[in-house]
Amino acid sequence: MKIHIAAGNTGEIIRNLESGQINLGFIRPVENIGSLRFFSIAHERYYLAVGHGNPLAARDEITIDDLSDQKLIAFSRQNLSFSERYFQEKFEAYDLVKNIAYSCDDTWSLVSLVAAGLGIGFVPEWTRELPNRAFELKKVRGIDFRIGLGVAWNREDPTAARDDIVDIARSLARPGR
């Protein structure tokens, strides 16, 4: 068996699965999975990433109203995913859209901007595991958002080892996720 690991966003991975370029992908849930199969393996919470120098980093409790004087870093509004749409709606409901100072296409860019002290933004909890991170992850009262992670594959793909890989992925998912 030969395994090649590549990174991409959910949309890219789905296109590569559908075209047969890859056999298996780890993706976030999508509304229409098309001809693919999806098996959920974990869920994770989103937290507010706050740079160490930001006054919010020292607070034990943060509410969404506390964000009204902060520069926000959000995901790009083009092709909003489920999670991005959730936060865009929250920003609109709490009149925070005007606070969006930067937008980016991926989580790595967002945490880099937060670490540089350019603003705050919501990120998935896997960012807690990043080495040398210059930010804290904080719960925000009024925001309780979880997103799934799963394995997807083309139902026409006869890959024999797929079930083994799915089992390995399930075993690696932390309890409670």
C-alpha positions as a printed Julia matrix, in Angstrom:
177×3 Matrix{Float64}:
   0.0    0.0    0.0
   1.22   3.52  -0.81
  -0.01   6.51   1.23
   0.43  10.13   0.16
  -0.72  12.86   2.54
  -1.71  16.28   1.18
  -3.39  19.29   2.79
  -6.31  21.29   1.48
  -9.58  22.85   2.46
 -12.83  20.9    2.46
 -13.88  22.13  -1.0
 -10.56  21.16  -2.59
 -10.59  17.76  -0.93
 -14.14  17.05  -2.12
 -13.24  18.0   -5.71
 -10.16  15.74  -5.56
 -12.24  12.84  -4.2
 -14.87  13.29  -6.9
 -12.26  13.41  -9.67
 -10.46  10.32  -8.34
  -7.21  12.19  -7.59
  -7.38  11.04  -3.96
  -9.08   8.1   -2.28
  -9.78   9.43   1.2
 -10.05  12.87   2.79
 -10.59  14.44   6.19
 -13.21  17.15   5.8
 -15.69  19.28   7.69
 -19.36  18.35   7.2
 -21.01  19.94   4.18
 -24.68  20.33   3.3
 -24.5   18.33   0.06
 -21.93  15.55  -0.03
 -22.95  14.49  -3.56
 -21.63  11.07  -4.6
 -19.35  10.76  -1.59
 -19.7    8.87   1.65
 -18.95  10.6    4.96
 -18.21   9.15   8.38
 -18.08  11.53  11.36
 -15.12  10.93  13.7
 -14.98  13.99  15.99
 -16.42  17.36  16.98
 -14.53  20.35  18.25
 -15.46  23.68  19.78
 -14.55  27.11  18.48
 -12.82  29.56  20.82
 -11.8   33.18  20.61
  -8.1   33.51  19.84
  -6.67  36.5   21.72
  -3.04  37.63  21.52
  -1.07  37.61  24.77
  -0.87  41.43  24.71
  -4.61  41.95  24.37
  -6.41  42.93  27.63
  -9.01  40.2   26.98
  -6.28  37.57  27.46
  -6.24  38.25  31.21
 -10.0   38.01  31.65
 -11.67  34.93  33.08
 -14.98  35.64  31.4
 -15.67  37.25  28.04
 -19.08  38.09  26.57
 -19.84  38.85  22.96
 -20.51  42.47  24.0
 -16.86  42.69  25.12
 -15.88  42.4   21.46
 -17.46  45.73  20.5
 -14.18  47.67  20.82
 -11.95  44.99  19.33
 -10.56  44.57  15.82
 -11.95  41.32  14.46
 -10.28  38.92  12.09
 -12.84  36.89  10.17
 -12.87  34.37   7.41
 -13.5   35.67   3.91
 -17.17  36.09   3.02
 -16.76  34.3   -0.33
 -18.25  30.8   -0.28
 -18.91  30.82   3.46
 -18.83  27.41   5.08
 -21.2   26.43   7.89
 -18.84  27.72  10.58
 -18.0   30.94   8.75
 -21.68  31.61   8.14
 -22.42  31.08  11.86
 -19.89  33.72  12.89
 -20.91  36.12  10.14
 -24.5   35.94  11.42
 -23.31  36.52  15.01
 -21.25  39.54  13.89
 -24.31  40.93  12.12
 -26.64  40.28  15.07
 -24.3   42.06  17.51
 -23.36  44.9   15.12
 -19.74  43.71  14.94
 -19.35  43.6   11.14
 -17.91  47.13  11.27
 -15.14  45.78  13.53
 -13.82  43.32  10.94
 -10.36  44.7   10.21
  -8.93  41.69   8.35
 -10.28  38.67   6.55
  -8.48  35.53   5.52
  -9.14  32.27   3.75
  -7.73  29.83   6.29
  -7.19  29.21   9.99
  -3.38  29.39   9.76
  -3.56  32.96   8.44
  -6.1   33.95  11.08
  -4.0   32.69  14.01
  -0.91  34.37  12.53
  -2.7   37.73  12.48
  -3.92  37.2   16.06
  -0.42  36.22  17.21
   0.93  39.39  15.61
  -1.49  41.43  17.74
  -3.58  42.68  14.82
  -6.93  41.55  16.21
  -8.92  38.64  17.6
 -10.83  35.86  15.87
 -12.71  32.61  16.35
 -10.77  29.42  15.64
 -11.26  25.68  16.11
  -9.8   24.1   19.23
  -7.13  22.16  17.31
  -5.17  25.43  17.3
  -4.57  24.84  21.02
  -1.98  22.23  19.95
   0.09  24.66  17.86
   3.66  25.03  19.13
   4.9   28.41  20.33
   1.53  30.05  19.94
   1.4   33.7   20.95
  -2.31  33.68  21.77
  -4.8   32.34  24.28
  -8.04  30.53  23.48
 -10.99  31.91  25.43
 -14.62  30.88  25.75
 -17.09  33.63  24.94
 -20.47  33.59  26.67
 -23.13  33.52  23.97
 -20.95  31.56  21.54
 -21.27  27.8   21.74
 -20.29  26.47  18.36
 -18.97  23.02  17.53
 -17.98  21.67  14.16
 -17.52  18.12  13.03
 -14.64  16.4   11.35
 -15.0   13.26   9.34
 -13.61  11.0    6.69
 -14.99  11.16   3.16
 -14.48   8.87   0.2
 -15.98   8.18  -3.18
 -18.53   5.39  -2.9
 -17.31   3.98  -6.23
 -13.71   3.67  -4.97
 -12.81   0.05  -4.16
  -9.84   0.96  -1.94
  -9.37  -2.06   0.31
  -7.56  -0.34   3.19
 -10.12   2.46   3.63
 -11.89   0.8    6.56
  -8.57   0.37   8.37
  -7.77   4.06   7.92
 -11.24   5.06   9.16
 -10.71   2.87  12.25
  -7.31   4.47  12.89
  -8.82   7.96  12.55
 -11.59   7.1   15.01
  -9.07   5.77  17.52
  -7.02   8.98  17.3
  -9.99  11.27  17.92
  -9.92  12.44  21.52
 -12.72  11.29  23.8
 -15.45  13.87  24.18
 -14.95  15.36  20.77
